[in-house]
């Protein structure tokens, strides 16, 4: 019975993961996780909640997570799963009235707003594929594995999504790129 209370043994050849390692990882990766969460859900406060839930899940399974080859990719996958779990809940469709506060960005604000609006017009799965492919810089194979869909689905959805984005953004082209 006492062995059930002991923490799991570390992987062979690896020292046990420490809380300090997690704290360092969390402080280093939080901005990127939060940015990805915001790109997925387009809600600043929900992105904070998703980031916090992701970090909590990582902390609870830190022994296993710390042993992964690519900890950043592991965290991104946990974030994506957390977001998809949230979308499946009935409460995810509730809308909170109020003003959306975005941080200041180094890119042109009008271009960013137009791009976010164009991405928001895509269905959830298409937006997720585009964000993973082009904002998180993942390969087609990685996206297919994360979403548990065939590679051909990722390729065709990416093509259709980019065509739709091009169509939406072409209307705004002259206003965006007028110097």
C-alpha positions as CSV (number, residue, x, y, z in Angstrom):
1,X,0.0,0.0,0.0
2,X,2.8,2.4,0.8
3,X,4.4,2.0,-2.7
4,X,1.2,3.5,-4.1
5,X,2.0,6.8,-2.3
6,X,5.5,7.0,-3.6
7,X,6.1,9.2,-6.7
8,X,6.8,7.2,-10.0
9,X,10.4,6.4,-10.6
10,X,12.2,8.5,-13.2
11,X,13.0,7.1,-16.7
12,X,16.2,5.1,-16.7
13,X,19.2,7.3,-17.3
14,X,17.4,10.5,-16.4
15,X,17.4,12.4,-13.1
16,X,13.9,12.9,-11.5
17,X,12.1,16.0,-12.9
18,X,12.0,18.8,-10.4
19,X,9.5,21.6,-9.6
20,X,12.2,24.1,-10.5
21,X,12.5,22.6,-14.0
22,X,8.7,23.0,-14.4
23,X,8.8,26.5,-13.1
24,X,11.5,27.4,-15.6
25,X,9.7,25.7,-18.5
26,X,6.4,27.4,-17.6
27,X,7.9,30.9,-17.4
28,X,9.8,30.3,-20.7
29,X,6.9,28.8,-22.7
30,X,3.8,30.6,-21.3
31,X,4.0,33.5,-23.8
32,X,4.1,31.1,-26.8
33,X,1.4,28.9,-25.4
34,X,-0.8,31.9,-24.6
35,X,-0.3,33.3,-28.2
36,X,-1.2,29.9,-29.7
37,X,-4.3,29.7,-27.5
38,X,-5.4,33.2,-28.5
39,X,-5.0,32.3,-32.2
40,X,-7.1,29.2,-31.7
41,X,-10.0,30.7,-29.7
42,X,-9.7,34.5,-30.5
43,X,-10.7,35.3,-26.9
44,X,-8.0,36.9,-24.7
45,X,-9.5,35.7,-21.4
46,X,-10.2,32.2,-22.6
47,X,-6.7,32.0,-23.9
48,X,-5.4,32.7,-20.4
49,X,-7.7,30.0,-19.0
50,X,-6.5,27.5,-21.7
51,X,-2.9,28.3,-21.0
52,X,-3.4,27.9,-17.3
53,X,-5.2,24.6,-17.7
54,X,-2.4,23.4,-20.0
55,X,0.3,24.3,-17.5
56,X,-1.8,22.6,-14.7
57,X,-2.0,19.4,-16.8
58,X,1.7,19.5,-17.5
59,X,2.5,20.0,-13.8
60,X,0.4,17.0,-12.8
61,X,2.2,14.8,-15.3
62,X,5.5,16.5,-15.1
63,X,7.5,13.3,-14.6
64,X,6.3,11.9,-17.9
65,X,6.3,15.2,-19.8
66,X,9.8,16.1,-18.8
67,X,11.0,12.8,-20.4
68,X,9.6,13.7,-23.8
69,X,12.0,14.4,-26.7
70,X,10.4,17.8,-27.6
71,X,8.8,19.3,-24.5
72,X,7.6,22.4,-26.4
73,X,5.7,20.2,-28.9
74,X,4.3,18.1,-26.1
75,X,3.0,21.3,-24.4
76,X,1.5,22.5,-27.7
77,X,-0.3,19.2,-28.1
78,X,-1.7,19.4,-24.5
79,X,-2.9,22.9,-25.3
80,X,-4.6,21.8,-28.5
81,X,-6.3,18.9,-26.6
82,X,-7.4,21.3,-23.9
83,X,-8.9,23.6,-26.5
84,X,-10.7,20.8,-28.3
85,X,-12.1,19.6,-25.0
86,X,-13.3,23.1,-24.2
87,X,-15.0,23.3,-27.6
88,X,-16.9,20.0,-27.0
89,X,-18.5,21.4,-23.9
90,X,-21.9,23.0,-24.2
91,X,-20.7,26.1,-22.3
92,X,-18.1,26.9,-24.9
93,X,-20.7,28.5,-27.1
94,X,-21.7,31.1,-24.4
95,X,-20.8,34.6,-25.2
96,X,-19.6,37.1,-22.6
97,X,-20.4,40.7,-23.4
98,X,-17.6,43.1,-23.1
99,X,-14.6,44.6,-24.8
100,X,-11.8,42.4,-26.0
101,X,-8.4,43.7,-24.8
102,X,-5.5,42.7,-26.9
103,X,-1.9,43.5,-26.1
104,X,0.1,45.8,-28.3
105,X,1.8,44.0,-31.2
106,X,4.9,44.9,-33.2
107,X,3.1,44.3,-36.5
108,X,0.7,46.6,-38.2
109,X,-2.5,46.6,-36.1
110,X,-4.9,46.9,-39.1
111,X,-3.2,44.0,-40.8
112,X,-3.4,41.9,-37.7
113,X,-7.1,42.7,-37.1
114,X,-7.9,41.9,-40.7
115,X,-6.0,38.6,-40.6
116,X,-7.7,37.6,-37.3
117,X,-11.1,38.4,-38.8
118,X,-10.3,36.4,-41.9
119,X,-9.1,33.4,-39.8
120,X,-12.3,33.8,-37.7
121,X,-14.4,33.2,-40.7
122,X,-12.9,29.7,-41.2
123,X,-14.6,26.7,-39.5
124,X,-12.9,25.6,-36.3
125,X,-11.1,22.6,-37.7
126,X,-9.9,24.6,-40.8
127,X,-8.7,27.4,-38.5
128,X,-6.9,24.9,-36.3
129,X,-5.1,23.3,-39.3
130,X,-4.0,26.7,-40.7
131,X,-2.8,27.9,-37.3
132,X,-0.8,24.7,-36.6
133,X,0.7,24.6,-40.1
134,X,1.6,28.3,-40.5
135,X,1.7,29.9,-37.0
136,X,3.0,26.9,-35.0
137,X,5.2,25.8,-38.0
138,X,4.2,22.2,-37.9
139,X,4.5,19.7,-40.7
140,X,1.5,18.1,-42.4
141,X,2.3,14.8,-40.7
142,X,2.5,16.5,-37.3
143,X,-0.9,18.2,-37.8
144,X,-2.5,15.0,-39.0
145,X,-1.2,13.2,-36.0
146,X,-2.4,15.8,-33.5
147,X,-5.9,16.1,-35.0
148,X,-6.0,12.3,-35.7
149,X,-7.0,12.7,-39.3
150,X,-5.4,11.4,-42.5
151,X,-2.6,13.5,-44.1
152,X,-4.8,14.0,-47.2
153,X,-7.5,15.7,-45.1
154,X,-4.9,18.1,-43.7
155,X,-3.6,18.9,-47.2
156,X,-7.0,19.4,-48.8
157,X,-8.3,21.5,-45.8
158,X,-5.2,23.6,-45.9
159,X,-5.6,24.3,-49.6
160,X,-9.3,25.2,-49.2
161,X,-8.7,27.3,-46.2
162,X,-5.9,29.3,-47.9
163,X,-8.1,29.8,-50.9
164,X,-10.9,31.1,-48.7
165,X,-8.4,33.4,-46.8
166,X,-7.1,34.7,-50.1
167,X,-10.6,35.5,-51.3
168,X,-11.5,37.2,-48.0
169,X,-8.2,39.2,-47.9
170,X,-8.3,40.2,-51.6
171,X,-11.2,42.5,-50.8
172,X,-9.0,44.2,-48.2
173,X,-5.8,44.2,-50.3
174,X,-5.8,47.8,-51.5
175,X,-6.7,49.2,-48.1
176,X,-4.0,47.0,-46.4
177,X,-1.1,47.5,-48.7
178,X,-1.6,51.2,-49.7
179,X,1.5,53.0,-48.7
